[in-house]
Amino acid sequence: MQLLTNDLKGFNLTILETLAASGQVFPSAGPFQVDVQDPANTVTVTAGTPDQTTPTNFKANGSNAIGTVTVKVTDTSNGLVGTASFDVVAPPPPPPPVKADTLTVGFVAAP
């Protein structure tokens, strides 16, 4: 995933616990430990609640810094650990302004 350096809303953390062999989903309420690695200091992290009912949020911090953010989540109730990353990138330049590409010449009757 990519987060633009000018994104004002950012990303919310999601957590899903499954059985790898079957894909069966299990309910989980944590508590969760969230560790964030952001070596380029690209985001502002707003911690969620330990059970993530209010999710942890990641927003670009306005510095225009770019880099990769890695998030490690540990469910402290059962020891499961998962990791995910996203890139903080510069937004694309704006498109050039639209200009006319055709000149039409014609005639009208003189008054």
Buried (B, 14 or more C-beta within 10 A) or exposed (E): EEBBBEBEEBBEBEBEBEEEEEEEEEEBEBEBEBEBEBEEEBBBBEEBEBEBEEBBBBBBBEEEBBEBBEBBBBBEEEEBEEEBEBEBBEEEEEEEEEEEEEEEEEEEEEE
